[in-house]
């Protein structure tokens, strides 16, 4: 083969000069940066540039999309675009829309390598979504109001995370990455909540109000306290707005962390898992969410019974450490009184919860089949909204919707428990972590409704993404051949 001795490597500058497309792209980026700095200031220009890089990563790799979605859902779930529009989408909606578009287009372009997977729950879950739509239209007696429709669309995107995960997690490396990501971003969110709780109220309030530029509340109950008493105990909220939903999220990710801490082949170094798990559990305690604490205990007991007997020792150690910290911080008496008053239904919050339960049961009795939909109650003597997943589904979708939901969860647990013995030690710890996380969410759901609330779509996304991850691990058994999941749609 003849080689031209005068040939020189083509530099990046020469490539740009010789390529009109690259030149135009560089000009657009440069012009956009200059225009952004001029029109909006350097902060928005930097944010726009960062968004451009994130968008590029989403188009190149579904792994990047999954990481971004989980990070937003756990750390800054209510963040929106910093400008007003007819519909102002939040960050999670934008990431999920982009991620779903990427994996679906990839399946169309390479159907031989990337078939569309429905999983064991796929068709049943589509039926469940159909029931939610039917209840939405039936309850609104036609077209719902724009805000309800907007929230419902975000909720559907959250439920669709089941399909997103099973179609993006196609190999062991990606499954490992997603479990690690959930643990780490959960730890980051918990650390933010802990820092805000430790800071003086005025400084924490100033930091949270600064998030008003991206859709966070700037007035009213920005900081949260037990019994809404500013002179009482402050509750950890992180960037989650509500301490109960924040606690429910921490319960889900803390169970994943504790499972890996007990696993023979942990996904991260044990010292790191211990630190992350400690921060998650401590911040969960500081939310003073009794439902979240109850969910964590029930999930840990489930895991200790099914596989990891040593978790009983870990639970004892964590309980002792938590008690020492609460006594050291001077909150032991208040914490114990809050737990006892909750169990005995003596405080104002629990009395209100009992009223909500009675109201929800009355709605289910009047509208037992398909419920009242996702708007307001149709009768003046009743009000929608109840602090329980199961009663919330019952009043929104009727007993039919509740039966379908319980059937979906039961089917997933039956299948995953049956396939558990066939998995190796590493993969079984992942699946057990998913099972424990869902047990925690279901236990939290006895007294909180955030995993089925169209205004908290990130909680629905975490719930169904965790179930999807468990189903994706099943696919690793059925289809052991690794398939690269980081493929650019633009290059195919």
C-alpha positions in Angstrom: 0.0 0.0 0.0 1.4 3.4 -1.0 1.5 6.1 1.7 1.7 9.8 0.8 4.7 11.1 2.8 3.3 14.6 2.6 0.0 13.7 4.2 -0.4 15.3 7.6 -3.0 14.5 10.4 -6.1 16.6 10.1 -6.4 18.9 13.0 -9.6 19.8 14.8 -9.3 23.3 13.4 -9.1 22.0 9.8 -12.1 19.7 10.4 -14.1 22.6 11.6 -13.1 24.8 8.7 -13.8 22.0 6.1 -17.1 21.0 7.6 -20.0 23.5 7.1 -22.2 21.6 9.5 -19.6 21.7 12.4 -19.0 25.4 11.6 -22.7 26.2 11.7 -23.1 24.2 14.9 -20.2 26.0 16.6 -21.5 29.4 15.5 -24.9 28.6 16.9 -23.4 27.5 20.3 -21.2 30.6 20.4 -24.0 32.9 19.5 -26.3 31.3 22.0 -23.8 31.7 24.8 -23.1 35.4 23.9 -26.8 36.1 23.5 -27.6 34.3 26.8 -25.0 36.3 28.7 -26.3 39.6 27.1 -30.0 38.9 27.6 -30.3 36.9 30.8 -26.9 37.3 32.6 -24.1 34.8 33.2 -26.1 32.5 35.5 -28.8 31.7 33.0 -26.2 31.3 30.2 -24.2 28.8 32.3 -27.4 27.0 33.1 -28.3 26.9 29.4 -24.9 25.6 28.5 -25.1 22.9 31.1 -28.6 22.0 29.9 -27.1 21.7 26.4 -24.5 19.2 27.6 -27.1 17.2 29.5 -29.4 17.1 26.4 -26.4 15.8 24.3 -25.7 13.1 26.9 -29.3 12.1 26.9 -29.2 11.6 23.1 -26.0 9.6 23.3 -26.6 7.2 26.1 -29.7 5.8 27.8 -27.5 5.3 30.9 -27.0 9.0 31.2 -30.7 9.5 30.9 -31.4 7.0 33.7 -28.9 8.6 35.9 -30.3 12.1 35.2 -33.9 10.9 35.9 -33.0 9.2 39.2 -30.9 12.2 40.3 -33.7 14.7 39.6 -36.4 12.5 41.2 -34.5 12.1 44.4 -32.6 15.4 44.7 -34.6 18.2 43.1 -38.0 16.7 42.1 -39.9 20.0 41.8 -37.4 21.9 39.7 -38.8 23.6 36.6 -37.5 25.7 33.7 -36.7 29.2 35.0 -39.2 31.0 32.8 -42.9 31.2 32.4 -44.8 29.3 29.7 -48.3 28.1 29.0 -47.1 24.8 30.4 -43.9 25.0 32.4 -42.5 21.4 32.4 -40.3 20.4 35.3 -36.9 18.9 34.9 -38.1 15.3 35.5 -40.7 15.6 32.8 -38.1 16.8 30.3 -35.6 14.1 31.1 -38.2 11.3 31.0 -39.6 12.5 27.7 -36.1 12.6 26.2 -35.2 9.2 27.7 -38.3 7.5 26.4 -37.9 9.0 23.0 -34.3 7.8 22.8 -34.9 4.1 23.8 -38.1 3.9 21.6 -36.3 5.4 18.5 -33.4 3.0 19.2 -35.9 0.1 19.2 -37.3 1.3 15.9 -33.9 1.8 14.3 -32.4 -1.5 15.6 -35.3 -3.8 16.2 -33.1 -6.8 15.7 -30.9 -5.9 18.7 -33.3 -3.8 20.8 -36.8 -5.3 20.9 -39.5 -3.5 22.8 -39.9 -5.3 26.1 -43.1 -5.3 28.2 -42.0 -7.5 31.0 -44.2 -9.7 33.2 -46.4 -6.7 34.2 -46.5 -4.9 30.8 -50.0 -5.6 29.5 -51.5 -5.5 33.0 -49.9 -2.1 33.7 -51.2 -0.7 30.4 -54.6 -1.9 31.5 -54.1 -0.1 34.8 -53.1 3.1 33.0 -56.3 2.7 30.9 -58.3 2.6 34.1 -56.7 5.7 35.4 -57.6 7.5 32.2 -61.2 6.2 32.3 -61.5 7.4 35.9 -60.0 10.8 35.0 -62.5 11.4 32.2 -65.4 9.9 34.1 -64.7 12.0 37.2 -64.3 15.2 35.2 -67.4 14.4 33.2 -65.4 15.2 30.1 -62.2 17.1 29.7 -60.4 17.8 33.1 -59.1 21.3 33.9 -55.6 22.1 32.6 -53.8 21.8 35.9 -55.3 18.3 36.6 -54.5 17.2 33.1 -50.9 18.5 33.4 -50.4 16.7 36.7 -52.0 13.5 35.4 -49.6 13.5 32.4 -46.7 13.8 34.7 -48.1 10.9 36.8 -48.4 8.7 33.7 -44.8 9.5 32.8 -43.9 8.3 36.3 -45.8 5.0 35.9 -44.2 4.5 32.4 -40.8 4.4 34.1 -41.5 0.7 34.5 -41.2 0.3 30.7 -38.3 2.8 30.6 -36.2 0.8 32.9 -36.8 -2.6 31.5 -36.0 -1.3 28.0 -32.9 0.5 29.1 -31.4 -2.0 31.6 -30.4 -4.8 29.3 -27.1 -6.0 30.8 -25.5 -6.7 34.2 -23.3 -3.6 34.0 -26.3 -1.3 33.5 -28.2 -2.9 36.3 -25.2 -2.5 38.6 -24.9 1.2 37.6 -28.6 1.9 38.3 -28.5 0.3 41.8 -25.3 2.3 42.6 -26.9 5.5 41.2 -30.1 5.1 43.4 -27.9 4.6 46.5 -25.6 7.5 45.8 -28.2 10.1 44.7 -30.4 9.0 47.7 -27.4 9.7 49.9 -26.8 13.1 48.3 -30.4 14.0 48.8 -30.3 12.9 52.5 -27.1 14.9 53.0 -28.8 18.1 51.6 -31.7 17.5 53.9 -29.4 17.1 56.9 -27.4 20.2 56.1 -30.5 22.3 55.7 -31.8 20.9 59.0 -28.6 21.8 60.8 -28.4 25.3 59.4 -30.1 28.2 61.3 -33.7 28.6 60.1 -33.1 32.0 58.5 -30.2 30.7 56.4 -32.0 27.5 55.4 -35.1 29.6 54.5 -33.0 31.9 52.4 -31.5 28.9 50.5 -34.8 27.3 49.8 -36.5 30.6 48.7 -33.6 31.1 46.2 -35.0 28.0 44.5 -38.1 30.0 43.6 -36.5 30.8 40.3 -36.9 27.1 39.3 -40.4 26.6 40.6 -40.0 26.1 44.3 -42.3 27.8 46.8 -41.1 31.2 48.1 -43.8 31.8 50.7 -46.0 29.9 53.1 -44.7 26.7 54.6 -41.3 26.6 53.1 -39.7 25.3 56.3 -41.7 22.6 58.0 -42.2 21.9 61.7 -44.0 19.3 63.7 -47.7 20.3 64.1 -46.8 23.3 62.0 -45.4 25.0 65.1 -42.4 27.2 64.3 -41.4 27.0 67.9 -41.4 23.2 67.8 -39.3 20.6 66.1 -38.1 21.4 62.6 -38.5 18.6 60.1 -35.9 17.7 57.5 -37.3 18.2 53.9 -34.2 18.6 51.7 -35.4 19.9 48.3 -38.5 17.6 48.6 -40.9 20.3 49.8 -42.9 17.9 52.0 -41.2 16.0 54.9 -43.5 13.0 54.6 -42.8 12.4 50.9 -39.1 13.1 51.5 -39.2 10.5 54.3 -40.9 8.0 52.0 -38.3 8.5 49.3 -35.5 8.0 51.9 -37.1 4.8 53.2 -37.1 3.4 49.6 -33.4 4.2 48.9 -32.2 3.4 52.5 -33.5 -0.2 52.1 -31.5 -0.6 48.9 -28.4 0.7 50.8 -28.9 -1.6 53.8 -29.4 -4.6 51.5 -26.1 -4.0 49.9 -24.5 -3.4 53.3 -25.6 -6.9 54.2 -24.8 -8.6 50.9 -21.8 -10.8 50.5 -20.7 -9.0 47.3 -21.7 -5.3 47.9 -22.0 -3.0 45.0 -19.9 -0.3 46.8 -17.2 -0.4 49.5 -18.9 -1.3 52.8 -17.5 1.9 54.5 -19.2 4.0 51.8 -22.4 2.1 52.1 -22.3 2.5 55.9 -21.8 6.3 55.5 -24.5 6.6 52.9 -26.9 4.4 54.8 -26.2 6.2 58.1 -27.0 9.6 56.5 -30.1 8.3 54.9 -31.5 6.8 58.1 -30.5 9.8 60.3 -32.2 12.2 57.9 -35.3 9.9 57.7 -35.5 10.1 61.5 -35.2 13.9 61.3 -38.2 14.1 58.9 -40.2 12.9 61.9 -42.3 10.9 59.5 -43.8 8.0 61.4 -45.0 6.3 58.2 -41.4 6.4 56.7 -39.9 5.0 59.9 -42.5 2.3 60.0 -41.9 1.4 56.3 -38.1 1.2 56.9 -38.6 -1.1 59.9 -41.1 -3.4 58.0 -38.8 -3.6 55.0 -35.7 -4.4 57.1 -37.7 -7.1 58.9 -38.8 -8.5 55.5 -35.2 -8.7 54.2 -33.9 -10.2 57.5 -36.6 -12.9 57.3 -36.1 -13.7 53.6 -32.3 -13.8 53.3 -30.1 -11.6 55.5 -30.4 -12.7 59.1 -27.6 -10.3 60.0 -29.9 -7.4 59.3 -31.5 -8.0 62.7 -28.1 -7.1 64.2 -27.8 -4.1 61.9 -31.3 -3.0 62.9 -30.3 -3.2 66.5 -27.0 -1.3 65.9 -28.8 1.4 63.9 -31.5 1.7 66.6 -28.9 2.2 69.3 -27.0 4.7 67.2 -30.2 6.6 66.4 -31.1 6.6 70.1 -27.7 8.0 71.1 -27.9 10.7 68.4 -31.4 11.7 69.5 -30.4 11.9 73.1 -27.3 13.8 72.3 -29.2 16.3 70.2 -31.8 16.6 72.9 -34.7 15.4 70.8 -35.3 12.0 72.3 -38.3 12.9 74.5 -40.0 14.8 71.6 -39.4 11.9 69.2 -40.7 9.2 71.5 -43.8 11.3 72.3 -44.4 11.9 68.6 -44.2 8.1 67.8 -46.4 7.2 70.8 -49.0 9.8 70.0 -49.1 8.6 66.4 -49.6 5.0 67.4 -52.3 6.0 69.8 -53.9 8.5 67.4 -53.7 11.2 70.0 -52.2 14.2 68.1 -53.9 16.6 65.7 -52.3 15.0 62.6 -53.6 11.6 63.4 -57.0 12.8 64.3 -57.2 14.5 60.9 -56.0 11.3 59.3 -58.8 9.4 60.9 -61.3 12.0 59.5 -59.7 11.5 56.0 -60.1 7.7 56.3 -63.8 8.1 57.2 -64.3 10.5 54.3 -62.5 8.2 51.8 -64.5 5.2 52.9 -67.7 7.3 52.4 -66.6 8.2 48.9 -65.8 4.5 48.1 -69.2 3.5 49.4 -71.0 6.0 47.1 -68.7 5.5 44.0 -67.5 1.9 44.5 -66.7 0.8 40.9 -64.6 3.4 39.2 -64.3 6.1 41.9 -64.4 9.9 41.5 -61.4 10.4 39.2 -58.5 12.8 40.0 -60.4 16.0 40.5 -62.6 17.3 43.4 -65.2 15.2 45.1 -68.6 15.6 43.3 -70.6 15.9 46.5 -70.4 19.0 48.7 -70.3 17.0 51.9 -67.2 15.0 50.8 -63.7 16.1 50.0 -61.1 14.2 48.0 -57.6 13.4 49.3 -56.5 10.9 51.9 -53.2 9.9 53.5 -53.2 6.3 52.3 -52.2 4.8 48.9 -54.9 2.2 49.1 -57.8 4.4 50.1 -56.5 7.0 47.6 -56.7 4.5 44.8 -60.0 3.3 46.0 -61.6 6.8 46.0 -59.9 7.9 42.8 -60.3 4.6 40.7 -62.8 2.6 42.7 -62.5 -0.9 43.9 -61.7 -2.1 40.4 -58.6 0.1 40.2 -57.5 -0.9 43.7 -57.9 -4.6 42.9 -55.8 -4.2 39.7 -53.1 -2.3 41.6 -52.9 -5.0 44.3 -52.9 -7.7 41.6 -50.0 -6.0 39.8 -47.9 -5.8 43.0 -48.8 -9.4 44.0 -47.9 -10.7 40.5 -44.5 -8.9 40.6 -43.7 -10.3 44.1 -44.8 -13.8 43.2 -42.6 -13.8 40.1 -39.6 -12.2 41.6 -39.6 -14.5 44.7 -39.9 -17.5 42.5 -36.9 -16.5 40.3 -34.8 -15.4 43.3 -33.1 -18.9 43.9 -31.9 -19.0 40.2 -29.9 -15.8 40.6 -26.3 -15.6 41.6 -25.3 -13.8 44.8 -24.7 -10.4 43.3 -27.9 -10.3 41.2 -30.0 -11.7 44.0 -28.9 -8.9 46.3 -30.1 -6.4 43.7 -33.5 -8.1 43.4 -33.9 -8.4 47.1 -33.1 -4.7 47.4 -35.8 -3.9 44.9 -38.3 -6.1 46.8 -37.4 -4.5 50.1 -37.7 -1.0 48.7 -41.2 -1.8 47.4 -42.2 -3.4 50.7 -41.1 -0.1 52.4 -43.1 1.9 49.9 -46.2 -0.2 50.4 -45.8 0.0 54.2 -45.4 3.8 54.0 -48.5 3.8 51.9 -50.6 2.6 54.8 -50.4 6.1 56.2 -49.2 8.3 53.3 -50.4 8.7 49.7 -47.4 10.1 47.9 -46.5 7.1 45.8 -50.0 7.5 44.2 -50.4 11.3 44.0 -50.5 13.1 40.7 -48.9 16.1 42.3 -45.9 14.1 43.4 -45.1 12.3 40.1 -41.5 11.8 41.1 -42.6 9.4 43.8 -44.6 7.4 41.3 -41.5 7.4 39.1 -39.3 6.0 41.8 -41.9 3.3 42.7 -42.4 2.0 39.2 -38.7 2.4 38.3 -37.8 0.2 41.2 -40.4 -2.5 40.1 -39.0 -2.1 36.5 -35.5 -2.7 37.8 -36.5 -5.9 39.5 -38.2 -7.1 36.3 -35.1 -6.1 34.3 -33.0 -8.3 36.6 -35.4 -11.2 35.6 -34.6 -10.5 32.0 -30.9 -10.9 32.7 -31.7 -14.6 33.6 -33.9 -15.1 30.5 -31.5 -13.4 28.1 -28.0 -13.6 29.5 -26.2 -12.3 26.5 -25.0 -8.8 27.2 -26.3 -6.1 24.9 -24.6 -2.7 24.9 -27.2 -0.2 26.2 -25.1 2.9 25.5 -25.8 3.4 21.8 -26.4 6.7 20.1 -29.6 7.0 18.1 -28.0 9.7 16.0 -25.2 7.3 14.9 -27.6 4.5 13.7 
